[in-house]
Amino acid sequence: MQEVAECCLLQKLGADAVGMSTVSEVIVARHCGLRVFGFSLITKKVIMDYENLEKANHKEVLEAGKQARQKLEQFVSILMDSILQSDLAC
């Protein structure tokens, strides 16, 4: 169970959350000259001990995304409106 050891190490290093691919995607986007704004939806809780038999599964991850969908849509809409307004003001 390498994941438990990795999560314990990351917690000791001060991490609150871990993303899967954000950094590599941002590097590619910046290389292409794109401006980047990143945000993440945390969909899986971490298991911090070997005795815990609870495991996250893909169905739970998808369900967390579905539950957050409306709030994320509102957030992105407000963000895009704000960016458009600031670009028009320049």
PyMOL Python script that loads the backbone (N, CA, C, O; Angstrom):
from pymol import cmd

cmd.read_pdbstr("""\
ATOM      1  N   MET A   1       0.829  -1.192   0.000  1.00  0.00           N
ATOM      2  CA  MET A   1       0.000   0.000   0.000  1.00  0.00           C
ATOM      3  C   MET A   1       0.863   1.242   0.000  1.00  0.00           C
ATOM      4  O   MET A   1       0.973   1.942   1.006  1.00  0.00           O
ATOM      5  N   GLN A   2       1.455   1.497  -1.109  1.00  0.00           N
ATOM      6  CA  GLN A   2       2.340   2.643  -1.249  1.00  0.00           C
ATOM      7  C   GLN A   2       1.591   3.958  -1.072  1.00  0.00           C
ATOM      8  O   GLN A   2       2.168   4.940  -0.605  1.00  0.00           O
ATOM      9  N   GLU A   3       0.320   3.985  -1.438  1.00  0.00           N
ATOM     10  CA  GLU A   3      -0.443   5.225  -1.358  1.00  0.00           C
ATOM     11  C   GLU A   3      -0.489   5.779   0.063  1.00  0.00           C
ATOM     12  O   GLU A   3      -0.370   6.991   0.245  1.00  0.00           O
ATOM     13  N   VAL A   4      -0.655   4.936   1.066  1.00  0.00           N
ATOM     14  CA  VAL A   4      -0.699   5.393   2.456  1.00  0.00           C
ATOM     15  C   VAL A   4       0.626   6.060   2.817  1.00  0.00           C
ATOM     16  O   VAL A   4       0.635   7.143   3.402  1.00  0.00           O
ATOM     17  N   ALA A   5       1.737   5.426   2.477  1.00  0.00           N
ATOM     18  CA  ALA A   5       3.054   5.995   2.782  1.00  0.00           C
ATOM     19  C   ALA A   5       3.250   7.328   2.070  1.00  0.00           C
ATOM     20  O   ALA A   5       3.754   8.282   2.662  1.00  0.00           O
ATOM     21  N   GLU A   6       2.857   7.396   0.811  1.00  0.00           N
ATOM     22  CA  GLU A   6       2.989   8.651   0.061  1.00  0.00           C
ATOM     23  C   GLU A   6       2.146   9.749   0.685  1.00  0.00           C
ATOM     24  O   GLU A   6       2.604  10.884   0.814  1.00  0.00           O
ATOM     25  N   CYS A   7       0.923   9.427   1.072  1.00  0.00           N
ATOM     26  CA  CYS A   7       0.033  10.425   1.667  1.00  0.00           C
ATOM     27  C   CYS A   7       0.566  10.911   3.015  1.00  0.00           C
ATOM     28  O   CYS A   7       0.478  12.099   3.324  1.00  0.00           O
ATOM     29  N   CYS A   8       1.112  10.008   3.810  1.00  0.00           N
ATOM     30  CA  CYS A   8       1.700  10.408   5.094  1.00  0.00           C
ATOM     31  C   CYS A   8       2.888  11.342   4.872  1.00  0.00           C
ATOM     32  O   CYS A   8       3.037  12.338   5.581  1.00  0.00           O
ATOM     33  N   LEU A   9       3.729  11.025   3.892  1.00  0.00           N
ATOM     34  CA  LEU A   9       4.871  11.883   3.578  1.00  0.00           C
ATOM     35  C   LEU A   9       4.405  13.255   3.102  1.00  0.00           C
ATOM     36  O   LEU A   9       4.909  14.279   3.563  1.00  0.00           O
ATOM     37  N   LEU A  10       3.452  13.277   2.187  1.00  0.00           N
ATOM     38  CA  LEU A  10       2.960  14.560   1.678  1.00  0.00           C
ATOM     39  C   LEU A  10       2.355  15.404   2.786  1.00  0.00           C
ATOM     40  O   LEU A  10       2.530  16.623   2.801  1.00  0.00           O
ATOM     41  N   GLN A  11       1.646  14.775   3.712  1.00  0.00           N
ATOM     42  CA  GLN A  11       1.076  15.510   4.837  1.00  0.00           C
ATOM     43  C   GLN A  11       2.185  16.107   5.705  1.00  0.00           C
ATOM     44  O   GLN A  11       2.089  17.254   6.139  1.00  0.00           O
ATOM     45  N   LYS A  12       3.236  15.325   5.955  1.00  0.00           N
ATOM     46  CA  LYS A  12       4.354  15.829   6.753  1.00  0.00           C
ATOM     47  C   LYS A  12       5.062  16.986   6.056  1.00  0.00           C
ATOM     48  O   LYS A  12       5.615  17.869   6.712  1.00  0.00           O
ATOM     49  N   LEU A  13       5.042  16.978   4.729  1.00  0.00           N
ATOM     50  CA  LEU A  13       5.663  18.063   3.959  1.00  0.00           C
ATOM     51  C   LEU A  13       4.760  19.290   3.860  1.00  0.00           C
ATOM     52  O   LEU A  13       5.169  20.322   3.327  1.00  0.00           O
ATOM     53  N   GLY A  14       3.526  19.180   4.376  1.00  0.00           N
ATOM     54  CA  GLY A  14       2.628  20.326   4.413  1.00  0.00           C
ATOM     55  C   GLY A  14       1.551  20.339   3.348  1.00  0.00           C
ATOM     56  O   GLY A  14       0.835  21.332   3.222  1.00  0.00           O
ATOM     57  N   ALA A  15       1.413  19.283   2.585  1.00  0.00           N
ATOM     58  CA  ALA A  15       0.393  19.253   1.532  1.00  0.00           C
ATOM     59  C   ALA A  15      -0.998  19.101   2.119  1.00  0.00           C
ATOM     60  O   ALA A  15      -1.204  18.339   3.064  1.00  0.00           O
ATOM     61  N   ASP A  16      -1.948  19.827   1.556  1.00  0.00           N
ATOM     62  CA  ASP A  16      -3.351  19.692   1.931  1.00  0.00           C
ATOM     63  C   ASP A  16      -4.135  18.917   0.878  1.00  0.00           C
ATOM     64  O   ASP A  16      -5.155  18.296   1.174  1.00  0.00           O
ATOM     65  N   ALA A  17      -3.635  18.968  -0.361  1.00  0.00           N
ATOM     66  CA  ALA A  17      -4.304  18.281  -1.470  1.00  0.00           C
ATOM     67  C   ALA A  17      -3.259  17.948  -2.526  1.00  0.00           C
ATOM     68  O   ALA A  17      -2.208  18.583  -2.605  1.00  0.00           O
ATOM     69  N   VAL A  18      -3.566  16.950  -3.327  1.00  0.00           N
ATOM     70  CA  VAL A  18      -2.653  16.529  -4.381  1.00  0.00           C
ATOM     71  C   VAL A  18      -3.437  16.394  -5.674  1.00  0.00           C
ATOM     72  O   VAL A  18      -4.487  15.752  -5.705  1.00  0.00           O
ATOM     73  N   GLY A  19      -2.929  17.001  -6.745  1.00  0.00           N
ATOM     74  CA  GLY A  19      -3.553  16.879  -8.054  1.00  0.00           C
ATOM     75  C   GLY A  19      -2.846  15.833  -8.888  1.00  0.00           C
ATOM     76  O   GLY A  19      -1.692  15.489  -8.635  1.00  0.00           O
ATOM     77  N   MET A  20      -3.552  15.335  -9.880  1.00  0.00           N
ATOM     78  CA  MET A  20      -2.975  14.268 -10.688  1.00  0.00           C
ATOM     79  C   MET A  20      -2.146  14.784 -11.856  1.00  0.00           C
ATOM     80  O   MET A  20      -1.095  14.217 -12.157  1.00  0.00           O
ATOM     81  N   SER A  21      -2.593  15.848 -12.521  1.00  0.00           N
ATOM     82  CA  SER A  21      -1.885  16.243 -13.734  1.00  0.00           C
ATOM     83  C   SER A  21      -1.833  17.744 -13.969  1.00  0.00           C
ATOM     84  O   SER A  21      -1.415  18.174 -15.044  1.00  0.00           O
ATOM     85  N   THR A  22      -2.234  18.535 -13.023  1.00  0.00           N
ATOM     86  CA  THR A  22      -2.335  19.972 -13.230  1.00  0.00           C
ATOM     87  C   THR A  22      -1.002  20.591 -13.635  1.00  0.00           C
ATOM     88  O   THR A  22      -0.963  21.401 -14.561  1.00  0.00           O
ATOM     89  N   VAL A  23       0.069  20.237 -12.979  1.00  0.00           N
ATOM     90  CA  VAL A  23       1.363  20.866 -13.250  1.00  0.00           C
ATOM     91  C   VAL A  23       1.812  20.603 -14.677  1.00  0.00           C
ATOM     92  O   VAL A  23       2.214  21.532 -15.379  1.00  0.00           O
ATOM     93  N   SER A  24       1.752  19.372 -15.111  1.00  0.00           N
ATOM     94  CA  SER A  24       2.198  19.073 -16.478  1.00  0.00           C
ATOM     95  C   SER A  24       1.316  19.756 -17.515  1.00  0.00           C
ATOM     96  O   SER A  24       1.814  20.202 -18.548  1.00  0.00           O
ATOM     97  N   GLU A  25       0.026  19.843 -17.259  1.00  0.00           N
ATOM     98  CA  GLU A  25      -0.876  20.527 -18.191  1.00  0.00           C
ATOM     99  C   GLU A  25      -0.573  22.024 -18.249  1.00  0.00           C
ATOM    100  O   GLU A  25      -0.619  22.615 -19.327  1.00  0.00           O
ATOM    101  N   VAL A  26      -0.268  22.639 -17.125  1.00  0.00           N
ATOM    102  CA  VAL A  26       0.063  24.058 -17.096  1.00  0.00           C
ATOM    103  C   VAL A  26       1.380  24.323 -17.826  1.00  0.00           C
ATOM    104  O   VAL A  26       1.502  25.312 -18.549  1.00  0.00           O
ATOM    105  N   ILE A  27       2.352  23.455 -17.642  1.00  0.00           N
ATOM    106  CA  ILE A  27       3.630  23.617 -18.338  1.00  0.00           C
ATOM    107  C   ILE A  27       3.412  23.616 -19.850  1.00  0.00           C
ATOM    108  O   ILE A  27       3.965  24.459 -20.557  1.00  0.00           O
ATOM    109  N   VAL A  28       2.615  22.680 -20.345  1.00  0.00           N
ATOM    110  CA  VAL A  28       2.342  22.610 -21.787  1.00  0.00           C
ATOM    111  C   VAL A  28       1.576  23.850 -22.247  1.00  0.00           C
ATOM    112  O   VAL A  28       1.899  24.426 -23.286  1.00  0.00           O
ATOM    113  N   ALA A  29       0.577  24.261 -21.489  1.00  0.00           N
ATOM    114  CA  ALA A  29      -0.208  25.435 -21.870  1.00  0.00           C
ATOM    115  C   ALA A  29       0.664  26.690 -21.927  1.00  0.00           C
ATOM    116  O   ALA A  29       0.561  27.466 -22.876  1.00  0.00           O
ATOM    117  N   ARG A  30       1.508  26.895 -20.937  1.00  0.00           N
ATOM    118  CA  ARG A  30       2.396  28.066 -20.930  1.00  0.00           C
ATOM    119  C   ARG A  30       3.393  28.001 -22.079  1.00  0.00           C
ATOM    120  O   ARG A  30       3.715  29.026 -22.679  1.00  0.00           O
ATOM    121  N   HIS A  31       3.879  26.809 -22.387  1.00  0.00           N
ATOM    122  CA  HIS A  31       4.781  26.629 -23.527  1.00  0.00           C
ATOM    123  C   HIS A  31       4.093  27.064 -24.830  1.00  0.00           C
ATOM    124  O   HIS A  31       4.745  27.560 -25.749  1.00  0.00           O
ATOM    125  N   CYS A  32       2.781  26.872 -24.897  1.00  0.00           N
ATOM    126  CA  CYS A  32       2.001  27.267 -26.072  1.00  0.00           C
ATOM    127  C   CYS A  32       1.595  28.739 -26.013  1.00  0.00           C
ATOM    128  O   CYS A  32       0.914  29.231 -26.913  1.00  0.00           O
ATOM    129  N   GLY A  33       2.009  29.441 -24.963  1.00  0.00           N
ATOM    130  CA  GLY A  33       1.704  30.866 -24.851  1.00  0.00           C
ATOM    131  C   GLY A  33       0.347  31.170 -24.250  1.00  0.00           C
ATOM    132  O   GLY A  33      -0.112  32.310 -24.325  1.00  0.00           O
ATOM    133  N   LEU A  34      -0.299  30.198 -23.664  1.00  0.00           N
ATOM    134  CA  LEU A  34      -1.617  30.405 -23.078  1.00  0.00           C
ATOM    135  C   LEU A  34      -1.512  30.899 -21.645  1.00  0.00           C
ATOM    136  O   LEU A  34      -0.608  30.508 -20.906  1.00  0.00           O
ATOM    137  N   ARG A  35      -2.437  31.755 -21.263  1.00  0.00           N
ATOM    138  CA  ARG A  35      -2.565  32.138 -19.862  1.00  0.00           C
ATOM    139  C   ARG A  35      -3.339  31.045 -19.155  1.00  0.00           C
ATOM    140  O   ARG A  35      -4.218  30.421 -19.749  1.00  0.00           O
ATOM    141  N   VAL A  36      -3.021  30.808 -17.897  1.00  0.00           N
ATOM    142  CA  VAL A  36      -3.603  29.675 -17.188  1.00  0.00           C
ATOM    143  C   VAL A  36      -4.184  30.125 -15.850  1.00  0.00           C
ATOM    144  O   VAL A  36      -3.567  30.888 -15.106  1.00  0.00           O
ATOM    145  N   PHE A  37      -5.365  29.638 -15.573  1.00  0.00           N
ATOM    146  CA  PHE A  37      -5.958  29.748 -14.236  1.00  0.00           C
ATOM    147  C   PHE A  37      -6.346  28.333 -13.836  1.00  0.00           C
ATOM    148  O   PHE A  37      -7.106  27.676 -14.546  1.00  0.00           O
ATOM    149  N   GLY A  38      -5.839  27.863 -12.721  1.00  0.00           N
ATOM    150  CA  GLY A  38      -6.128  26.490 -12.316  1.00  0.00           C
ATOM    151  C   GLY A  38      -6.973  26.435 -11.063  1.00  0.00           C
ATOM    152  O   GLY A  38      -6.810  27.238 -10.144  1.00  0.00           O
ATOM    153  N   PHE A  39      -7.867  25.486 -11.044  1.00  0.00           N
ATOM    154  CA  PHE A  39      -8.600  25.167  -9.828  1.00  0.00           C
ATOM    155  C   PHE A  39      -8.879  23.674  -9.851  1.00  0.00           C
ATOM    156  O   PHE A  39      -8.892  23.051 -10.913  1.00  0.00           O
ATOM    157  N   SER A  40      -9.097  23.119  -8.703  1.00  0.00           N
ATOM    158  CA  SER A  40      -9.297  21.680  -8.609  1.00  0.00           C
ATOM    159  C   SER A  40     -10.524  21.354  -7.776  1.00  0.00           C
ATOM    160  O   SER A  40     -10.898  22.096  -6.868  1.00  0.00           O
ATOM    161  N   LEU A  41     -11.127  20.250  -8.098  1.00  0.00           N
ATOM    162  CA  LEU A  41     -12.221  19.703  -7.308  1.00  0.00           C
ATOM    163  C   LEU A  41     -11.691  18.447  -6.636  1.00  0.00           C
ATOM    164  O   LEU A  41     -11.282  17.499  -7.308  1.00  0.00           O
ATOM    165  N   ILE A  42     -11.699  18.444  -5.337  1.00  0.00           N
ATOM    166  CA  ILE A  42     -11.221  17.271  -4.607  1.00  0.00           C
ATOM    167  C   ILE A  42     -12.369  16.270  -4.551  1.00  0.00           C
ATOM    168  O   ILE A  42     -13.447  16.565  -4.036  1.00  0.00           O
ATOM    169  N   THR A  43     -12.116  15.079  -5.091  1.00  0.00           N
ATOM    170  CA  THR A  43     -13.180  14.084  -5.216  1.00  0.00           C
ATOM    171  C   THR A  43     -12.911  12.815  -4.424  1.00  0.00           C
ATOM    172  O   THR A  43     -13.751  11.915  -4.403  1.00  0.00           O
ATOM    173  N   LYS A  44     -11.785  12.727  -3.787  1.00  0.00           N
ATOM    174  CA  LYS A  44     -11.436  11.496  -3.076  1.00  0.00           C
ATOM    175  C   LYS A  44     -10.753  11.857  -1.767  1.00  0.00           C
ATOM    176  O   LYS A  44      -9.815  12.655  -1.743  1.00  0.00           O
ATOM    177  N   LYS A  45     -11.228  11.268  -0.689  1.00  0.00           N
ATOM    178  CA  LYS A  45     -10.547  11.494   0.583  1.00  0.00           C
ATOM    179  C   LYS A  45      -9.375  10.535   0.692  1.00  0.00           C
ATOM    180  O   LYS A  45      -9.367   9.459   0.095  1.00  0.00           O
ATOM    181  N   VAL A  46      -8.411  10.941   1.450  1.00  0.00           N
ATOM    182  CA  VAL A  46      -7.198  10.143   1.572  1.00  0.00           C
ATOM    183  C   VAL A  46      -7.341   9.116   2.699  1.00  0.00           C
ATOM    184  O   VAL A  46      -7.980   9.369   3.721  1.00  0.00           O
ATOM    185  N   ILE A  47      -6.740   7.978   2.482  1.00  0.00           N
ATOM    186  CA  ILE A  47      -6.684   6.934   3.510  1.00  0.00           C
ATOM    187  C   ILE A  47      -5.297   7.030   4.143  1.00  0.00           C
ATOM    188  O   ILE A  47      -4.287   6.848   3.462  1.00  0.00           O
ATOM    189  N   MET A  48      -5.247   7.317   5.446  1.00  0.00           N
ATOM    190  CA  MET A  48      -3.981   7.608   6.112  1.00  0.00           C
ATOM    191  C   MET A  48      -3.459   6.473   6.990  1.00  0.00           C
ATOM    192  O   MET A  48      -2.439   6.636   7.659  1.00  0.00           O
ATOM    193  N   ASP A  49      -4.142   5.325   6.999  1.00  0.00           N
ATOM    194  CA  ASP A  49      -3.606   4.224   7.794  1.00  0.00           C
ATOM    195  C   ASP A  49      -3.877   2.897   7.089  1.00  0.00           C
ATOM    196  O   ASP A  49      -4.833   2.762   6.326  1.00  0.00           O
ATOM    197  N   TYR A  50      -3.028   1.941   7.359  1.00  0.00           N
ATOM    198  CA  TYR A  50      -3.108   0.643   6.704  1.00  0.00           C
ATOM    199  C   TYR A  50      -4.279  -0.204   7.218  1.00  0.00           C
ATOM    200  O   TYR A  50      -4.735  -1.106   6.515  1.00  0.00           O
ATOM    201  N   GLU A  51      -4.769   0.069   8.423  1.00  0.00           N
ATOM    202  CA  GLU A  51      -5.852  -0.717   8.995  1.00  0.00           C
ATOM    203  C   GLU A  51      -7.211  -0.350   8.408  1.00  0.00           C
ATOM    204  O   GLU A  51      -8.148  -1.145   8.482  1.00  0.00           O
ATOM    205  N   ASN A  52      -7.328   0.819   7.838  1.00  0.00           N
ATOM    206  CA  ASN A  52      -8.593   1.283   7.285  1.00  0.00           C
ATOM    207  C   ASN A  52      -8.923   0.471   6.037  1.00  0.00           C
ATOM    208  O   ASN A  52      -8.166   0.474   5.067  1.00  0.00           O
ATOM    209  N   LEU A  53     -10.037  -0.210   6.068  1.00  0.00           N
ATOM    210  CA  LEU A  53     -10.435  -1.049   4.943  1.00  0.00           C
ATOM    211  C   LEU A  53     -11.210  -0.266   3.879  1.00  0.00           C
ATOM    212  O   LEU A  53     -11.487  -0.786   2.798  1.00  0.00           O
ATOM    213  N   GLU A  54     -11.552   0.970   4.189  1.00  0.00           N
ATOM    214  CA  GLU A  54     -12.309   1.789   3.252  1.00  0.00           C
ATOM    215  C   GLU A  54     -11.440   2.148   2.048  1.00  0.00           C
ATOM    216  O   GLU A  54     -10.286   2.549   2.202  1.00  0.00           O
ATOM    217  N   LYS A  55     -11.987   2.004   0.889  1.00  0.00           N
ATOM    218  CA  LYS A  55     -11.293   2.351  -0.342  1.00  0.00           C
ATOM    219  C   LYS A  55     -12.195   3.263  -1.168  1.00  0.00           C
ATOM    220  O   LYS A  55     -13.401   3.034  -1.258  1.00  0.00           O
ATOM    221  N   ALA A  56     -11.620   4.280  -1.760  1.00  0.00           N
ATOM    222  CA  ALA A  56     -12.380   5.112  -2.682  1.00  0.00           C
ATOM    223  C   ALA A  56     -12.467   4.360  -4.001  1.00  0.00           C
ATOM    224  O   ALA A  56     -11.546   3.634  -4.375  1.00  0.00           O
ATOM    225  N   ASN A  57     -13.575   4.538  -4.698  1.00  0.00           N
ATOM    226  CA  ASN A  57     -13.700   3.890  -5.993  1.00  0.00           C
ATOM    227  C   ASN A  57     -14.124   4.907  -7.046  1.00  0.00           C
ATOM    228  O   ASN A  57     -14.504   6.034  -6.730  1.00  0.00           O
ATOM    229  N   HIS A  58     -14.051   4.490  -8.278  1.00  0.00           N
ATOM    230  CA  HIS A  58     -14.341   5.405  -9.392  1.00  0.00           C
ATOM    231  C   HIS A  58     -15.772   5.942  -9.315  1.00  0.00           C
ATOM    232  O   HIS A  58     -16.020   7.102  -9.646  1.00  0.00           O
ATOM    233  N   LYS A  59     -16.701   5.109  -8.883  1.00  0.00           N
ATOM    234  CA  LYS A  59     -18.101   5.543  -8.769  1.00  0.00           C
ATOM    235  C   LYS A  59     -18.227   6.707  -7.787  1.00  0.00           C
ATOM    236  O   LYS A  59     -18.961   7.659  -8.051  1.00  0.00           O
ATOM    237  N   GLU A  60     -17.522   6.642  -6.662  1.00  0.00           N
ATOM    238  CA  GLU A  60     -17.562   7.730  -5.676  1.00  0.00           C
ATOM    239  C   GLU A  60     -16.963   9.014  -6.234  1.00  0.00           C
ATOM    240  O   GLU A  60     -17.468  10.105  -5.971  1.00  0.00           O
ATOM    241  N   VAL A  61     -15.890   8.884  -7.004  1.00  0.00           N
ATOM    242  CA  VAL A  61     -15.257  10.056  -7.614  1.00  0.00           C
ATOM    243  C   VAL A  61     -16.228  10.720  -8.590  1.00  0.00           C
ATOM    244  O   VAL A  61     -16.382  11.941  -8.578  1.00  0.00           O
ATOM    245  N   LEU A  62     -16.884   9.918  -9.436  1.00  0.00           N
ATOM    246  CA  LEU A  62     -17.859  10.462 -10.384  1.00  0.00           C
ATOM    247  C   LEU A  62     -19.033  11.113  -9.665  1.00  0.00           C
ATOM    248  O   LEU A  62     -19.514  12.161 -10.096  1.00  0.00           O
ATOM    249  N   GLU A  63     -19.495  10.516  -8.589  1.00  0.00           N
ATOM    250  CA  GLU A  63     -20.608  11.070  -7.825  1.00  0.00           C
ATOM    251  C   GLU A  63     -20.232  12.412  -7.198  1.00  0.00           C
ATOM    252  O   GLU A  63     -21.040  13.340  -7.191  1.00  0.00           O
ATOM    253  N   ALA A  64     -19.025  12.520  -6.677  1.00  0.00           N
ATOM    254  CA  ALA A  64     -18.570  13.796  -6.107  1.00  0.00           C
ATOM    255  C   ALA A  64     -18.561  14.877  -7.184  1.00  0.00           C
ATOM    256  O   ALA A  64     -18.943  16.018  -6.920  1.00  0.00           O
ATOM    257  N   GLY A  65     -18.133  14.531  -8.377  1.00  0.00           N
ATOM    258  CA  GLY A  65     -18.147  15.488  -9.486  1.00  0.00           C
ATOM    259  C   GLY A  65     -19.552  15.916  -9.851  1.00  0.00           C
ATOM    260  O   GLY A  65     -19.798  17.097 -10.098  1.00  0.00           O
ATOM    261  N   LYS A  66     -20.474  14.972  -9.887  1.00  0.00           N
ATOM    262  CA  LYS A  66     -21.873  15.294 -10.203  1.00  0.00           C
ATOM    263  C   LYS A  66     -22.473  16.221  -9.160  1.00  0.00           C
ATOM    264  O   LYS A  66     -23.212  17.148  -9.493  1.00  0.00           O
ATOM    265  N   GLN A  67     -22.151  15.967  -7.891  1.00  0.00           N
ATOM    266  CA  GLN A  67     -22.704  16.790  -6.814  1.00  0.00           C
ATOM    267  C   GLN A  67     -22.185  18.221  -6.872  1.00  0.00           C
ATOM    268  O   GLN A  67     -22.889  19.151  -6.478  1.00  0.00           O
ATOM    269  N   ALA A  68     -20.973  18.405  -7.356  1.00  0.00           N
ATOM    270  CA  ALA A  68     -20.370  19.739  -7.395  1.00  0.00           C
ATOM    271  C   ALA A  68     -20.611  20.452  -8.725  1.00  0.00           C
ATOM    272  O   ALA A  68     -20.227  21.611  -8.876  1.00  0.00           O
ATOM    273  N   ARG A  69     -21.227  19.792  -9.670  1.00  0.00           N
ATOM    274  CA  ARG A  69     -21.365  20.320 -11.035  1.00  0.00           C
ATOM    275  C   ARG A  69     -21.973  21.722 -11.093  1.00  0.00           C
ATOM    276  O   ARG A  69     -21.399  22.613 -11.719  1.00  0.00           O
ATOM    277  N   GLN A  70     -23.110  21.928 -10.458  1.00  0.00           N
ATOM    278  CA  GLN A  70     -23.795  23.215 -10.543  1.00  0.00           C
ATOM    279  C   GLN A  70     -22.942  24.349  -9.962  1.00  0.00           C
ATOM    280  O   GLN A  70     -22.848  25.423 -10.557  1.00  0.00           O
ATOM    281  N   LYS A  71     -22.328  24.114  -8.812  1.00  0.00           N
ATOM    282  CA  LYS A  71     -21.487  25.143  -8.204  1.00  0.00           C
ATOM    283  C   LYS A  71     -20.277  25.451  -9.081  1.00  0.00           C
ATOM    284  O   LYS A  71     -19.881  26.609  -9.209  1.00  0.00           O
ATOM    285  N   LEU A  72     -19.695  24.425  -9.681  1.00  0.00           N
ATOM    286  CA  LEU A  72     -18.554  24.643 -10.569  1.00  0.00           C
ATOM    287  C   LEU A  72     -18.957  25.420 -11.814  1.00  0.00           C
ATOM    288  O   LEU A  72     -18.223  26.302 -12.261  1.00  0.00           O
ATOM    289  N   GLU A  73     -20.120  25.099 -12.377  1.00  0.00           N
ATOM    290  CA  GLU A  73     -20.605  25.837 -13.541  1.00  0.00           C
ATOM    291  C   GLU A  73     -20.804  27.312 -13.200  1.00  0.00           C
ATOM    292  O   GLU A  73     -20.433  28.188 -13.981  1.00  0.00           O
ATOM    293  N   GLN A  74     -21.387  27.585 -12.039  1.00  0.00           N
ATOM    294  CA  GLN A  74     -21.585  28.974 -11.614  1.00  0.00           C
ATOM    295  C   GLN A  74     -20.245  29.667 -11.410  1.00  0.00           C
ATOM    296  O   GLN A  74     -20.065  30.809 -11.834  1.00  0.00           O
ATOM    297  N   PHE A  75     -19.314  28.991 -10.771  1.00  0.00           N
ATOM    298  CA  PHE A  75     -17.996  29.554 -10.523  1.00  0.00           C
ATOM    299  C   PHE A  75     -17.296  29.916 -11.830  1.00  0.00           C
ATOM    300  O   PHE A  75     -16.772  31.021 -11.970  1.00  0.00           O
ATOM    301  N   VAL A  76     -17.288  28.998 -12.775  1.00  0.00           N
ATOM    302  CA  VAL A  76     -16.611  29.246 -14.048  1.00  0.00           C
ATOM    303  C   VAL A  76     -17.313  30.376 -14.816  1.00  0.00           C
ATOM    304  O   VAL A  76     -16.642  31.200 -15.438  1.00  0.00           O
ATOM    305  N   SER A  77     -18.631  30.428 -14.782  1.00  0.00           N
ATOM    306  CA  SER A  77     -19.362  31.508 -15.464  1.00  0.00           C
ATOM    307  C   SER A  77     -19.014  32.868 -14.872  1.00  0.00           C
ATOM    308  O   SER A  77     -18.754  33.819 -15.609  1.00  0.00           O
ATOM    309  N   ILE A  78     -19.009  32.965 -13.545  1.00  0.00           N
ATOM    310  CA  ILE A  78     -18.661  34.222 -12.880  1.00  0.00           C
ATOM    311  C   ILE A  78     -17.211  34.598 -13.187  1.00  0.00           C
ATOM    312  O   ILE A  78     -16.909  35.759 -13.463  1.00  0.00           O
ATOM    313  N   LEU A  79     -16.329  33.621 -13.137  1.00  0.00           N
ATOM    314  CA  LEU A  79     -14.922  33.862 -13.441  1.00  0.00           C
ATOM    315  C   LEU A  79     -14.746  34.381 -14.859  1.00  0.00           C
ATOM    316  O   LEU A  79     -14.029  35.357 -15.076  1.00  0.00           O
ATOM    317  N   MET A  80     -15.386  33.745 -15.817  1.00  0.00           N
ATOM    318  CA  MET A  80     -15.249  34.158 -17.215  1.00  0.00           C
ATOM    319  C   MET A  80     -15.831  35.556 -17.432  1.00  0.00           C
ATOM    320  O   MET A  80     -15.245  36.360 -18.157  1.00  0.00           O
ATOM    321  N   ASP A  81     -16.966  35.852 -16.819  1.00  0.00           N
ATOM    322  CA  ASP A  81     -17.537  37.200 -16.915  1.00  0.00           C
ATOM    323  C   ASP A  81     -16.569  38.234 -16.368  1.00  0.00           C
ATOM    324  O   ASP A  81     -16.387  39.298 -16.960  1.00  0.00           O
ATOM    325  N   SER A  82     -15.953  37.924 -15.244  1.00  0.00           N
ATOM    326  CA  SER A  82     -14.992  38.836 -14.621  1.00  0.00           C
ATOM    327  C   SER A  82     -13.780  39.055 -15.518  1.00  0.00           C
ATOM    328  O   SER A  82     -13.313  40.185 -15.668  1.00  0.00           O
ATOM    329  N   ILE A  83     -13.275  37.991 -16.108  1.00  0.00           N
ATOM    330  CA  ILE A  83     -12.121  38.113 -17.005  1.00  0.00           C
ATOM    331  C   ILE A  83     -12.481  38.939 -18.223  1.00  0.00           C
ATOM    332  O   ILE A  83     -11.713  39.811 -18.630  1.00  0.00           O
ATOM    333  N   LEU A  84     -13.629  38.680 -18.802  1.00  0.00           N
ATOM    334  CA  LEU A  84     -14.076  39.432 -19.993  1.00  0.00           C
ATOM    335  C   LEU A  84     -14.235  40.909 -19.665  1.00  0.00           C
ATOM    336  O   LEU A  84     -13.840  41.765 -20.456  1.00  0.00           O
ATOM    337  N   GLN A  85     -14.808  41.216 -18.511  1.00  0.00           N
ATOM    338  CA  GLN A  85     -15.005  42.617 -18.115  1.00  0.00           C
ATOM    339  C   GLN A  85     -13.664  43.312 -17.886  1.00  0.00           C
ATOM    340  O   GLN A  85     -13.495  44.472 -18.261  1.00  0.00           O
ATOM    341  N   SER A  86     -12.728  42.621 -17.283  1.00  0.00           N
ATOM    342  CA  SER A  86     -11.416  43.237 -17.041  1.00  0.00           C
ATOM    343  C   SER A  86     -10.650  43.418 -18.348  1.00  0.00           C
ATOM    344  O   SER A  86      -9.919  44.397 -18.498  1.00  0.00           O
ATOM    345  N   ASP A  87     -10.801  42.499 -19.293  1.00  0.00           N
ATOM    346  CA  ASP A  87     -10.162  42.648 -20.587  1.00  0.00           C
ATOM    347  C   ASP A  87     -10.760  43.807 -21.377  1.00  0.00           C
ATOM    348  O   ASP A  87     -10.042  44.506 -22.092  1.00  0.00           O
ATOM    349  N   LEU A  88     -12.071  44.015 -21.253  1.00  0.00           N
ATOM    350  CA  LEU A  88     -12.720  45.118 -21.951  1.00  0.00           C
ATOM    351  C   LEU A  88     -12.331  46.463 -21.354  1.00  0.00           C
ATOM    352  O   LEU A  88     -12.310  47.470 -22.062  1.00  0.00           O
ATOM    353  N   ALA A  89     -12.024  46.492 -20.060  1.00  0.00           N
ATOM    354  CA  ALA A  89     -11.654  47.727 -19.383  1.00  0.00           C
ATOM    355  C   ALA A  89     -10.248  48.181 -19.772  1.00  0.00           C
ATOM    356  O   ALA A  89      -9.912  49.354 -19.612  1.00  0.00           O
ATOM    357  N   CYS A  90      -9.441  47.279 -20.271  1.00  0.00           N
ATOM    358  CA  CYS A  90      -8.050  47.628 -20.618  1.00  0.00           C
ATOM    359  C   CYS A  90      -7.951  48.335 -21.945  1.00  0.00           C
ATOM    360  O   CYS A  90      -6.853  48.691 -22.374  1.00  0.00           O
TER     361      CYS A  90
END
""", "prot")
cmd.dss("prot")
cmd.show_as("cartoon", "prot")
cmd.util.cbc("prot")
cmd.orient("prot")
